[in-house]
Amino acid sequence: MEMPKSGEFAHIGKSVVIKGELSGSEDLYVDGTVEGTIQLQGNNLVIGPNGHVHADVNAKGVAVQGKLEGNIRASERVELQKSAVIVGDIVTQRIAIEEGAYFKGKVDIQREATASGSSASRSEHYGEGKSASAPVASGAAAASGATPSGKASSASVGPNTPVIKQ
Amino acid sequence: MASVTHSFMKLFRGSSVDSAQAARPVSTTQRLTRRSSGLGEVSRTLQSEEPICVLDIGYTSATNIRYLTERGHKIYSEDLLEASTDPSLITKNEQGQVILDSRRFLADNLVYPAAQFDVVLCWNLADYMDESLVKPVVARLWSTIKPGGLLLAFFHTREAGPDAPCYRYHIVGNDVLEMQHVEARKDVRKGPTGALHTAIEKSFRLQRVFNNRHVETLFRDFGSIKFFLTRDNIREVLVVR
């Protein structure tokens, strides 16, 4: 999973309540309440332990420690931590669920085709705690339509591997 | 802010070491392995090249989600036993007996289009669920299963005893399950004097023992039923819609 390049990310504190459409082009940490929709294509969302999100989410990666009622569409991966309570459907390439997480809904794994045209290996899908992919720094790649998920299956790709923008 | 940064980086670092450290299991209960003939029969359908729809109404199981999605199937997960503990379901019948409101339960749970699922994994739900919900839930499941679809359920025999522990089931092979004891949840609260009190909540007790006739009656609307008797006092039942 891509790390924030500059270390900057948006933070919604636990006393903050937002109603409406939330969108952005940076990573987001939500520890407050959000009702509506969250659009973060190409970026990551973390719902903190105090977070209460009643919204459909569209992001690159989603990690949940708090509560989410709504559907999740993550182009790369979803993580449900042990304190997570999720009610809604999940569409993603990879999912990890910690022991103790509560989930009610559908899980639909949809893998992107790699740049070579072959589908990503099913074996990289993982469950409690194990990660099968290395992160790829690919802000440009997300915009260009390249497929970092295919490269992420290679153990030789490091967190700062540059991706050529086409 | 520093702790938020740390959380963010830890969650999205993606290395196997960090992910392993982040995954601290809530329960340290040892998992027992058992062979399941019923699961073996269901696995013939699970091996299908065509994606199928599976409904798992046991505890949220990352293992089951991984097992099924790795095979290209869609899985719906819904913990009905947990949902049945909602205090707002408690009501009284005409005789004044305390029961659970099955209409309200089914308004919030098992809400799916008709004939959606190829397989339903019921596990030991019927043994531990409140009496007032069992038949309505089975009737609802009948409507959600496709014609020819399968439902797998486990029932204790009388020899299991009234204190038979409630287990979670994880699919780890074609006919292999891991059983994980469901521990009673402990809630530590502060009393009015400031003293800490430990309350034991949500420990599921065996509600009843079904005999073969009871099981056949419960699934009478289904097309066929097959029993598998095991050595651990569990009767596995596979029904076909």
Contacts between the chains, C-beta under 8 A, distances in Angstrom:
chain1	res1	chain2	res2	distance
A	1	B	11	7.7
A	1	B	12	3.9
A	1	B	13	7.2
A	1	B	14	4.5
A	2	B	12	6.9
A	3	B	9	6.2
A	3	B	12	5.9
A	3	B	13	6.8
A	4	B	8	7.0
A	4	B	9	8.0
A	7	B	5	6.9
A	9	B	5	8.0
A	9	B	8	6.2
A	11	B	1	7.2
A	11	B	4	6.0
A	27	B	8	6.9
A	29	B	4	5.5
A	29	B	7	7.6
A	29	B	8	5.9
A	31	B	4	7.6
A	44	B	8	7.9
A	44	B	12	5.7
A	46	B	7	6.8
A	46	B	8	5.6
A	46	B	11	5.9
A	46	B	12	7.8
A	48	B	4	7.3
A	48	B	7	7.1
A	61	B	12	6.1
A	63	B	11	4.3
A	63	B	12	7.0
A	65	B	7	7.9
A	79	B	11	6.2
A	81	B	11	7.9
A	81	B	22	7.5
A	82	B	24	6.9
A	82	B	25	7.6
A	82	B	26	5.2
A	95	B	65	6.8
A	95	B	66	7.9
A	95	B	69	7.3
A	96	B	19	7.0
A	96	B	23	7.6
A	96	B	62	7.4
A	97	B	60	6.9
A	97	B	62	3.6
A	97	B	65	6.3
A	98	B	22	7.6
A	98	B	23	5.2
A	98	B	24	7.6
A	98	B	25	7.4
A	98	B	26	7.8
A	98	B	62	7.3
A	99	B	23	7.4
A	99	B	25	3.9
A	99	B	26	5.0
A	99	B	27	6.3
A	99	B	62	7.1
A	100	B	25	7.2
A	100	B	26	3.3
A	100	B	27	7.3
A	101	B	60	6.1
A	101	B	62	7.6
A	102	B	60	5.7
A	102	B	79	6.9
A	102	B	82	7.2
A	103	B	60	4.6
A	103	B	77	5.4
A	104	B	60	8.0
A	104	B	77	6.5
A	104	B	78	5.2
A	104	B	79	6.8
A	104	B	83	8.0
A	105	B	76	7.0
A	105	B	77	6.8
A	105	B	78	7.9
A	106	B	74	6.1
A	106	B	75	7.1
A	106	B	76	4.8
A	106	B	77	7.8
A	107	B	65	5.3
A	107	B	69	5.9
A	107	B	74	7.1
A	107	B	75	5.2
A	107	B	76	7.9
A	107	B	77	7.0
A	108	B	69	8.0
A	108	B	74	5.3
A	109	B	69	4.3
A	109	B	72	7.8
A	122	B	70	5.1
A	122	B	72	7.8
A	123	B	70	7.8
A	125	B	66	6.3
A	125	B	69	6.5
A	125	B	70	5.5
A	126	B	19	7.9
A	126	B	66	7.0
A	127	B	62	4.3
A	127	B	63	6.0
A	127	B	65	7.1
A	127	B	66	3.9
A	128	B	23	5.2
A	128	B	25	7.2
A	128	B	62	5.0
A	128	B	63	7.5
A	129	B	19	5.3
A	129	B	20	5.0
A	129	B	22	6.6
A	129	B	23	2.5
A	130	B	16	6.0
A	130	B	19	6.1
A	130	B	20	6.5
A	130	B	23	7.7
A	131	B	14	5.4
A	131	B	15	6.3
A	131	B	16	4.9
A	131	B	18	7.6
A	131	B	19	3.9
A	132	B	16	7.6
A	133	B	14	6.1
A	134	B	14	6.1
A	134	B	15	7.2
A	135	B	12	7.1
A	135	B	13	6.8
A	135	B	14	4.1
A	152	B	14	8.0
A	159	B	13	7.8
A	159	B	14	7.7
